[in-house]
Amino acid sequence: MNTQSFTYNQPLADVNHIILVGRAGKDPEIRYFDSGKVVTTFSLAVNRPMKDAHTDWFDIEIWGKQAEIAGEYVKKGSLIGVDGKLRWDSWISKDTGETNIKPMVIADSIRLLGSKKDNNSNVVSSQTNSFDT
């Protein structure tokens, strides 16, 4: 049996990319800073596609012009597509002293896919609903 060792001399590219489709859990919160920057945050509920599955919740953060658009058009129950990066936020609880960790999705782009009220019958065209930078 002939065995050869394989050495890969180039580093593998790191990838941090997440795509989610779900419904906004609440109306977005918009914050404006003295520097002129703007950030919008909202929660996203994503149902797992299996019988008896539960819902995963993600906190979404989006910056700049897209944040203003998201703040205006995203409403509780809106069906949203999110493309971005996953960041892990951590903090120490003042009450217990324990370290807490939660995921935060930093959105690069969002797409309005419809809303619970219209039951997806009036889907916004891709020309007007994609906020890619």
HELIX and SHEET records of a PDB file:
HELIX    1   1 LYS A   65  TYR A   73  1                                   9    
HELIX    2   2 SER A  126  ASN A  129  1                                   4    
SHEET    1   A 6 GLU A  29  TYR A  32  0                                        
SHEET    2   A 6 VAL A  38  ASN A  47 -1                                        
SHEET    3   A 6 ILE A  18  ALA A  24 -1                                        
SHEET    4   A 6 SER A  78  ILE A  92 -1                                        
SHEET    5   A 6 THR A  99  SER A 115 -1                                        
SHEET    6   A 6 THR A  55  TRP A  63  1                                        
END                                                                             
